[in-house]
Amino acid sequence: MIRKILIANRGEIVNRIIRSADQLGIVPAVIWSEADYGLDYLETPVEKHKLSGSGLTSTYLNGDQIIQIAKKCGADAIHPGYGFLAENVEFARQCIENNIIWIGPSPEVMMRMSGKESSRIHAISAGVPVLEAISGTPAELLKMVSRFAWPVLVKAVSGGGGRGMRIIKDPGQFKQQVEIASLEAAHFFGDPFVFIEQYIEKAKHIEVQVIGDKQGNLVHLFERECTIQRRYQKIIEECPSPSLSEEQRNRILSDAVRLAKVSGYDSAGTVEFLLDSFGNHYFMEMNTRIQVEHPVTEMVTGIDLVTEQIRVAAGERLSMNQSDIRPAGHSIECRICAEDPASGFDPRPGKVSHFGIPTGDGIRVEHAVGAGFEVSPRFDSMIAKVIVHDQDRLKAMKKMHTALDQIIVHGVETTRDFIREILRHPDFTDLSFSTGFIEQHAERINHAIQTNKSVVPDSVYEAAFLTLTSPKNCNIDSAINPWSTEGFWRQIRSKTFEYNGKIRRFTPELICQEPNGRVTCFIHPDKSVWLSAEGFTYQLTEPALTRIPGNRPDMGDKQKELVESLVFAPIPGILIRFTVNQGEMVSKGDIVAIIESMKTESLLLAATTGRIGAIRAKEGQQVRLNEVIMEIDIN
């Protein structure tokens, strides 16, 4: 049996693997970098090893360094979690060559199934239906694309997670979008090659969880519904899929098992399919690792997937046969991410000043948020996963509503309110959704959220008033109950607050008792007040005294010209590449630079036609929101 596991990852999956290791009596060890602020397991007695270096390439993607740490600390196994090196064939081989057990499928199986082209070939040989696809250089793809109907989908040959993927709706967009997808693929996976696939409109995304051992035994643990996505990345998952008939379910499960067996699969993995509006399914890809959404399968089947994955890596047989796996009830997972849905899900890194999680029967929260936790632009935007389980889908949805009302994140904007509105949407309730659901409904959902929060209850202003006038308000490390503190409000008759661009002077006539429902208040390091009340979160600030409500003059022509001549950072992140040089002519709409934040790439476009002037930043530099990156000389 394995004695010690080095966990080659970060965040909530580390806590998940630690739990299984503890249950098996295995010693867990973790790695961490200087960019890991406030991860809760770093505050525990778990064995820790610091990575040298600062960027991802020199830390979590540095296989040589991780192997050396494993050998030095006496780990006889490495668990890669998901992301980073989890599907890196060379790293898996490195582990094996150094007599370290790789907790994942064999490198040979990974070679066959982790690449989109190679797995597609194996799917065809196994008789599993696939969509027509072509691969090649951008120039070659441009010549061959005429055989497809528009829209088409461009995908990176390597990697996953929506990176290097673009929907192209007409020929005029083709060349630019293929080049962008190729650049993205090269940056994230070191492989610029992409391929084209026929895009299915109104499709659903169904995936099948499988697990096999080294003796040739393999089972499925039923399927998950993963259709609700933004930027090709899932934010809500369910088990089982409510979209499938029993006949469709049996066909998809049978195809997934057949493909996994043909490939010799010997670990936990996921076979992914698209389901069209006629009920036909097509193989998409295989993820040769544990998935972010594995908890919904665990909740429904009662099987600990990570524990089983560790056991089969150690050479044990699967502890169950197919007939032993009997699903019960319904489970839903929602990903809480530091993103702003109203701005196209742009990343919102920053310090989390308060984090509160729901508890209760059938509620599970996976996270790694500790004191001083900071959402870094270097990593994924996910803060936590909220998972619920109940007897059926309707009851699970109601439980999730309750759980989302109770989760509190202060300091950064999140997707919580947006997800809650999705769960209320009639198209979600009656299963009339496809992978384009968010694109189709985002504007209305964001409008509904703003409408619901546009009228701020007096209790929120009162809580903010009490918080700011409390002698404890200098404490930014713990939440404040404003109704339990004595403040200086008797000497302060009123305060001016700004919320969502609107300014209000609040004068409490009488300090009343705490309203029904919990109000949580927190002062952020920037001195703004974050409050959660009745399921909503508000951020109130004290504006400058010279600010006049409603005084927002329109920009004059000269001001407008000045703004257009500057290229600003639309999000905080890492400036990974300039696509132009100083002195070069650009046209309005041209791509001039690329910023990466939380594994999301944002393209910086020229707002006017002109010549590139001063460049104020450097590649590899971390830039702030709205920081000036370069100038464009309009004259």
N, C-alpha and C positions, 0 to 999 in steps of 0.2 A: 504494500500500500504506500501511497505517497506520504512523505513525512512533512514537507514544507512546500508551500506554493508561493511563488513570487507573482503578484498581480500586476501585470504590465499595462496599467490603465489608470484612470482617475475618475473622480465623481461617484455618482450613486451606484454604478455597477461594482465598484470596489467594495462597498458595504454589502452588496448582495453576495459577492463571492466569499467575503469574510464569514458571513452567516453559514454558508454551506460548509466551508472549511472547518469552522468550529464544530458543527454537527458531526462531522466525520472524524474529529480528533486530529485534524491536520493544522499545523502552524501556518498562519498567513503572514506574508510580508508585503509591504507596499512600497511604491516609489512615489516621489513627489519632486516638484520643481519650484524654483523661486517665484513662478507665476501663480502658484496654488495658494491663494489667500482664503483662509477660513474654512477649509474642508474639515468636516467634523471628525473624521477618523484620525486626523493628524493630532487631535487632542486626546486620543486614547492610548493605552499602553501597547498597541500593535507595533510590531517591528517595522521601522521606517528606514528608507535609504534615499538620500537626496541625489537627484540627477544633476550633473554638471552641465553648464550651458544655459542659454536663455530662450532661444527659439524652439519651435516644435521639432525641427530637423535634428537639433543637437540633444533633444531630451526624449520625448515620448516616441519619436520616430527613429531614434538611434538604437538599432538592434544590437550593435557591438557593445555599447555601454550597458544595456539591460542584461545581456548575457553575462558580462563580467560581474555585475552586481549579484546575479543569481548564483554564480559559482563562488563568489566571495562569501555570501551569506549561507551557503549550503542548501539552497533550494533545489529540490530534485524535480520540480515541475514549474511551468509557467502558464498562467491563464491570461490570455490577451484581452478578455472582455469583448467589446465591440468597438469599431473604429480603430484609428491608429494602425497597429500592426496585426490586427486580428485576421485579416485575409491576405497577409503578405507571405507568399510561398517561401521566399528566401529566408525570412526570419524563422519560419517553422523548421526549415532544414537546418538552420544554425542551431536551434535548440537541440534537435536530434543528434547532430554531429558532436555536440558538447555533452551528450548523455543526460540531457534535460528532457523530461516528458513534456510534450506539446499537448496542451488540453484543447484539442480541436481535431478536425479531420486530417488525415495524412497529407503531406505535401503533394503526392500524386493525385489524390482526389481533389485537392484544392486547385491544382493545375487544370483539371478537367472541368470543374464546376464553378469556380469563382469568376472566370472570364466570361463575358457575355457571349462572345462568338463561339468559344469552345463548348460552353454549356448548351448553346443552341444546337450545335452539331449533335451532341449526345441526346438531346431531347428528340431530334428528328429520328435518330437511330433507335430510340426507345418507343417510337410511335406516338409521341406526345405532340399535340398540335402546336404549331408556332406561327407567328406572323411573318410575312415576307420581309426581308431585310437585305440591304446592300452595304458594303463597307469599302473604305478607301480614303484617299487624300481628299481635301475639300474640292480640288479641281475635278477629280474623278467622280465624286458624288454629284457635282453639278451637272455632269454629262448624263448620269444615269437616273436622276431624280424624276425625269419625265414619265417613267413607268408607273409612278404612284399618283394617287389622287390626293389633293390637298385637303386638310393639313397633313404634314408628316412630322415624325418625331426624330430628333437627332440625339444620340446617346454616346457617352464615352464608352469605349471598348472595355476599359479597366475601371474598377471602383464602383461606387454606388452612392446612395444617399441623395440622389437628385443632382449631384455635381456633373457638370458637362452635359446637361440635358436641356433641350430647348424644343418647344412646339413651334413649328414654322407654318404659318397660315397661308402664305402666298409666295410666289417665286421671287418677288422683289426683295423679300427679307432673307432669302436663302443664303447667299454668300456671306453676309455679315454675321448671321446667327451661327452658321457652321464654324466660322473662324473664332467666334467668341466661345463656343462650346469646346473647340479644340484647345484654345488657350487655357480654359478652366480645367480641362482634363489633364493637360500637361502640368499645371501648377499643383493640383491635388494628388495626382497619381503617377506623375512622371511619364505619362504616356499620352501623346497628343491625338492618337487615332480615335476616330468616331465612326459611327455607322448610322444609317437611316432605316427607320422602321415605319410601316404604315400606322398612322395614329388613329386609334379608335375613339370616337366621340361617344360620350355618355357611357363610358366603361366603368366597371367596378374593379377594385383591387382586392384579390383574395389570396391569402398565403396559407400554406400547410406546414405545420411543425412536424419535423421528422427527427428521429434519433436512432442511430445504429451502433453496434459494438464491433469489435475486431474479430468476432467469431462468425460474422455474416448475418446476425439477427438485426432486423430493422422494423420499426413500427411508426405509425403516424399518431399524433396527439390532436387530431382534428384540425380545423381551420380557423383563421382569424379574418375578420373584416377590417380592411385598412384603407378604405376609400376616401375618407375625409383627410385631405392633404393640402398643404400650402408649400409652394416651391418644390413640388414633387416629394415632399417629406411629410410623413404621417403626423397627425396631432391627436386623432382619436382612433382607438382600436377596440374591437369587440370580439368576443369568443362565446358561442359560435357565431358564424356569419348569419345575420337575419335575412340575407338576400337570396340564399340558396334554397332550392327545392331539394328533397331527399335524393332525387335522381341526379341533379347537378352535383350535389355534395359527394355522392358515391363515385361519380366519374372523376372529379377533381382529386379526391383522395387516392383513388386507384392510380391515376397518372403520376401523382407525386411520389407514391411509394415505388412504382415501377421505375421511374427515372432515378430515384435515389439508390435503388438496388443495382441497377445497371452500372451506375457510377462507382459502386463499391463504397458507398458513404458509411462512415464509421464514427460519427459524433453527432452533436446537436446541430441542426441546420433548418433552413426554411426554403421551401419551393414556392415561388411567387408566380401568380397567374393574373391575367386580365380577363374579365367576364364582359362580353358585349351585351347589347340590349336584347339580343335574341336568345341569350342563355348559353352561347358558345364560349368556351374558355381557351386561352392561349398561354403557353409557357412564356414567361418574361425573363426570369433569371433565378439563380439560387444564391442565397446568402449562407456562406460556409462558416457560420459562427452563431453564437447566442444572439437573439434579437432584443432590442430595447423593449418590445411589447410582450416578451415572454411571460410576464406575470399573469396576463389574462388567461393564458393556457393553464398555468399552474393553479389558478383559482378554480377553474372549471373541472380539471381532471384530478386535482389533488396530488399531482406528481411534481416533485422538486426537480426541475430540469437541470439546474446548475449542479446539484449533487449527483444526478445521474450522469451528467457530462464528465465530471471528475472521475467517477467510478470506471466508466468505459475507457477513459484515457489511461487508467492504471491497468487495463487489461481485463477487467471484470465483465461478465455477461450482463446484458440488460436485466433489470430486476422484474420486468413484466413482459407478458405477451400481449398481442393486439386485443385479445378477448378480455384482458384484465382492465383495459382503459375504458371507463364509462363516464362520459361527461355529465355534469349535474349543474343546472342553473345557467346563469348568464353573467358575464363579466365585461366591464368597460374600463378602458384606461384613457386618461387625458393627460397630455404633456403640458406642463406649465413652463413656458419659455419666456425669457427676457426679450420680448419683441413688442413693437408697436403695430398692432393690426391696422390702425387707421393710416399708417404710413407705409403700407405694402409689406408689413411684417419686417420692417427694418430692425436690426439688432439694437438693443438698448443696454449696453454694459454699464456696470456701476456697482456700488456697495449696497448690499442688502442690509438695511438697518433693523428690520424686524421680520421674523419668519414664524408663522404659526400654522400648525398642521391639524387637520381633522382627525378625530379618533372615533371608534365605534365598531360594532360587529359588522364584518364584511367590508371594512374600509382599510386599505393598505396604502401607505405613502412611501415611495422610494426617493431618497435624496441624500445629499452629503453636505448640507448647509450647517456650518458651525458659526461660532462667534467671529465677527469681522469678515464673513464670507463676501467675496467680491466676484461678480460676474465679469470674466475677462474677455476682451475681444479676441483673444488667441484661441478660445475653445468654443464648443457648441453652446447654444443659447439656452438649452434645457436646464431648468432649476430643479424641477421635481416631476415625478409621475404620481398621479392619483389613480388608484385602482379600486373598483368596488365589485362586489359579487352579491347576487340575490337570486331568488327563485326563477325570475323571468326577466325579459328585457325591460318591460315597463317599470318593474320594481327596481331594477338596477339603475335605470335612468333617474328615478326619483331619489335614490340614495346618492347618486353622483351630484345631483342638484344640491343636496344638503352638504356634501363634502366640499364642493366648490365654494359654497357660501362661507364655509368655515376656514378655508385656507387663506392665509394673509401673507402678502409679500409687500413690504414697504421699502422704498429706495429706488426701485426700478419698475418700469412699466412691464406688464406681462400679458399673456394671452388668456388669462383666466376668464375675464368678462366676455370675451369673444367666444370662447368655447361654451360657456354657459348659455349664450344666445343660440349657438348651433343646436344644443340639446333641446331647446324650446321650439326650434323651427319645424313647421309642419312637414316639410320635405324630408327632414331627418327622421321624424317620428314615423311617417308612413313609408319610409324606405325609397322615396323618389329622389335619390341622390346619385351622383356619379363623381368621378375624380375632379370634375370641374365645378363642384359645389361651391367652394369658397370663392373662386373667381366670379361665379355667377351671382352670389349673394353677399359678398363682402361689403359692398357699399351700403346696402340696406341694414345689414347687421351692425356695422359701425354707427350708422345713423340712429338705430334703436338704442345702442349703448349710450350715445351722447345725449339722446332725448331723456332716457331714464336718469341720467346723472346731471342733467342741466339745471334742475331745481335742487339746490343743496338744502337738506333739512337744517332748520335752525340749531338742532342738537349738534350738528357737525361744526358749525361756526362757534357755538358755545364751547364745545370740547376744545377746539383750537385756541379760543380765547383763554380758557382756564389753563391749558397746557403751557402757553407762552407766558402767562403771568404767574406760573408756579415757580417757587424757588428751586424745584427739581428739574427745571427745563434745561439746565446745562448738561444733564446726564443723557448722552446720546447712545448709551449702550443697553438701555432697557426700556420697555414699553411703559407708558404712563396711563394710569387711570385718573383722568382729570377730576372725577367726582370724589376722589378719596384724598385729594391734596388741598392744603390751604395755601392760597396765593395772595398776590397783591392786587387782586381785581378791585378791591374797595377804593384804591387810589387811582386806578386806570378806568376811565369811564367808557372808552371804546377803543377798538383797533380796526385798522384797515387791512382787508385781505384781498388777494387776487386768486381767482380760480378760473382756469380755462379761458384766460384772456379777459375776464370780467372782474371789475373791482367793486367791493362792497365794504362799507363801514358798518361794523357790527357793534351795537350797544346793548349789552344784556340788561333787561329791565329787572330781572330777578334770577338769581342763580338757583335753578330748579334741580330736582333730583335726576339721577341718571335715567335716560329714556328706556323704554322696553327694548330689549336686544342689546348685545354687547357693543361698546364702542372702544376700539383700540387706537391709542394715539402714540405717535412717535416723532421726535424731532430728528431730522436727518442732519448729517454733518454740514450741509449747505444752509441750515437753519429753516428749511421749509418744514411744514407740519404734514405728516402723512396720517390719515385717519381711515379706519375701516368701520363701517356702520351699515347694518341691514343688507349685507351682501355686496356692498360697493366699497371701493377705495377712492379716496380723494386726496389731492395734494394741494395745500393752501400755502401761499407765500405772503410775506408782507412787502408790498411794493414800495418803491422810493416815494418819499413824501411829495416830490415835485410832479409825480405822475398824475395826469388828469384823466379820469374815466372817460373812455370813448375818444380820446384825443389821438387819433392814428392818421396823420395826414398822408395823402397819396404822394408817392415819389415823383419828383419832377423828372424831366427828360435827361438832365445831366446826371442825376442820381441813379436813374435806371441804367444809363449807359455805363456808369462806373461799376455797378453791381454785375452787369452782364460781362464785363471785361475781366472779372475775377472767377476762378474756379474754386469752389468751396468743397470741403469734405461733407458729404451728405450724412455720414454716420461716423462715429469714432471707430478706429480700427488701424490696421497695418497697411501702409501704402506699399503694395507688392510690385507694381509695375507702372512705368510711364510708357505710353504708346506713341508719344511724340517727343521731339527734341526742341530745344530753344532755337528760335528763328524760323521754325517750320510753319507753313501756312495751314490753317485748318478752317473748315466750314462749320456752320451752326449744326449741332447734332453729332459731330465727330467724337469718337471715343478718345480721350486724352490721357486717362489713367485708370487704374483699377485698385480698389481698396477691398481688403478682406477683413471681415469681422464676424466672429462666431461661425466660421466655416461658410459664410455667405459672401459672395463677391458682388460688389457694387461698381457699376461703370460710371465714370465721371465724364460728362459730355460737355462740349463747348456750347455756351449759351449764345455765342455770336460768331461771326466770321472775322478772321484776323490772323495775325502772326503771333506765335508763342513768344512771350516776353520772359520776364523773370520767373524762374522756378524756385519756389520758396521751401520745398521739402525734398527729402531724399528717399529713394527706394529702401524699404525695410524699416522706415521710421513709423512710430505710432503717432497718429494724428488725432486731434480732438474734433468733436462735432463742430461744423461750420468753420473750421480752420482754413485759411486761404492756402491753396496748394500751388497755384500758378497764376500768372497774369496773361491776358491776351491783348495785344496792341491792335485796337480797332483801326487806327489811322495808318 
